[in-house]
Amino acid sequence: MEIRSKAEFYRLWRAGCLGNRPRTFLTIEEALKFLKRNPKLPLRLGFREIGTAGGGSFAIIDIEDWHSFKAQVIATAISWQRENRTYCLDAAVPNPSVTLLGEICRTYRGLEGYLGIRTGWTMRSSMAAGLLKSRTPTETLALLAHFMDPSSRDDLDDLLELYPDATIEFACFPNDVGVIPGRNTIFWEVRNY
């Protein structure tokens, strides 16, 4: 099977078909209601543009004060709607605590990666700063074994079996994250485009 577009990816991702992910929301009202009901969660919300492969816009709102946070979320939503951007919302993860970040794919040599260790930034920022490095199959497997918990590794293997020619983008954390309990890895993208 193949995932041929960003829109197709987001549909499958939000449906929970592509492994662990952050909590997603269909509307800003739904996101704000959820975050207000869960005061122990950090006030973080990600806007991710749907339908744009490579370089699509994203914004992460991360403000500790509820009223400032709510105002910034609403202002961002209005701005993106004016620009006719289609987007999804997610409970953004704490990038500074990422342990392993990057993307992997199968090649004729085996599973290879373009990976960074403890970059502290998003994928795009880490790439721009040159913090991700090409990794051999041996390095890739060693890094996955060290940073990815066994349940997340099972999920990765399932994705590679379902989408054998896809590139899979992910981030590992030192603790459980996302909507599937007992996972320390978020899968950000599975793509053939």
N, C-alpha and C positions, 0 to 999 in steps of 0.2 A: 504494500500500500504506500501511497505518497500523499503528502500534504502540499498542495500546489499554490496556496495563497495565504496571506496573513489573515484574511477574513475567515477562511476555513480553519486555520489554526486556532483563532480566538473562539470560534464556535465550539470546537472540540475541547479546548482548554477549559472554558467556563463550564462545560458539561461534565468535567471531571474525567475525561477519557485519556488524558496525557500525564498521568502521575500527579504528584503533589504540587499544589500551587497555593498562593495566598488566597485569602477569602476575597471573593469578587462581589461587586454590586452592580445592579442595572441602572440605578439612579443615584444622584447625590443625596436625595432625601433618605433613601434606604441606607446609604453609607453613614450619613450623619446620625441617623436613628440608632444604628448598630453601635457606633463608637460612643455615643452618649450613654447607652445602656451598659457599656463595658468600660467603666472609668479606669480600670487597671491597665487597659491596653494603651500603648502610646498613641498619640494623635498623629497618625501618619496615613496619608491617602495618596495613591498613585493614579494619575491620569495617563492612560496609554492609548495612543492613536491606533485605530483598527484600519486595516486595508493598505498600509504603507510598509512595504518591505525595505529593510535596511535604512536606518536613519529616520524612521518615523518619530514624531514628537512624543515626548513624555515629560511629565512634571510630577514632582513629589512634594506634597504639602506636609510640612513637619513643623508644627508650632505648638508649644506647650499650653498656651492659654486658649480655652475653649472658644471664646467669642472671636478672637483673632483668627483662629483656625477655621471656624465656620465661615467667617467673612471671606477668607482667602479661597476656600473651596468654592464658594458661590461665585466669586469674581473669576476664578479660573474657568469654571463651567460656562459662564456667560461669554467669556472671551473665546473659548473654543467653539461654542455654538455659533457665534458671529462669524467665525472663520470656516464654518461648515465642516468641522472635524468630527469624525465619528470616533468615539472613544469608549473604553471600558474603564472601570474603576476597580482598584484593588487595595487591600490593606498592605501598604508598602512595608517591605522587610527592612531590618536594620543593617544597611550595607557595611558599616564599620566592623561588624562582627563576622563577616564572611570569611570562611577558612580556605575554601577552594572555589574558584570562579572560572568559567570559560565555556568552551564548546568542544564536543567530540564527534567523531564520525568514523565509520569504517573505511579503510583504504585497502589497497592490495597488500599492505604490510600488516594489517590488523587494526586495532582500535587506536586511533591517534587523537591527540588533543591540542588545543590552543588554550593553555591554562595559566592562571595566576594564583599565587598563594598569598592569602591575607592582604589583598590589595586595599581593602577599606573603602572601595568605591564601587559604583555601578559597572556593569560590563562595558558600556560605551566609554565611560571615563577611564577605566582601566586600560582599554585598548588604545585610546588616544595618548595615554601617558606611557605606553610601551611596557606595561606591567604583565601582559600575557605573553607567554612564550610557546613556541611550537614544541610539542613533546613527542618522543618516540612511543611506540606501543608499550615498551617496558616501563618507561617513566609514567605514562598515562595510567596503566594498571596499578602501579605502586601508589600513585597519588590518590586514585579512587579508593584503593584498599585502606589507605591511611585516613582519609577525610570523610568518606561517604559511609553511613551506617548500612548494615546488611539489608534492611528492608528497602531503603532507597536504592541500593545496588540491584536488588531484585526488580524494582520498578524500572530502572535504567535498562536492564537486560530485556525486560518485556517490551519496552519501547523500541529497542534495537531489533528485536525479533519482528515486531509489527511493521516497523518502518526501517528496513535494513539499509537503505541508501540515504537516510535523513541525517542532517546535522542536528545535534541536541545541545541546547544551551541550558546551563544549570548553575546553581550556587549552593554550596554546602555551608552549614552553620555549626557552631559548637553545641547547639541544643536543638530540641524539636521545634519545627516551624511548620506553618501551613495548615491546611484543612484535614490532612490525613494524620491521625495520631501516630507517634512513634517513628517519625521521619525527620531527618535533619537536612533534607535537600529539597529545594524548589526547582521545578523544571520550568524554565522561562520560555522555551521555544523548541518545537520539533518541526523541522522544515525541509522541504525539497526545492524551495524556490530561491 
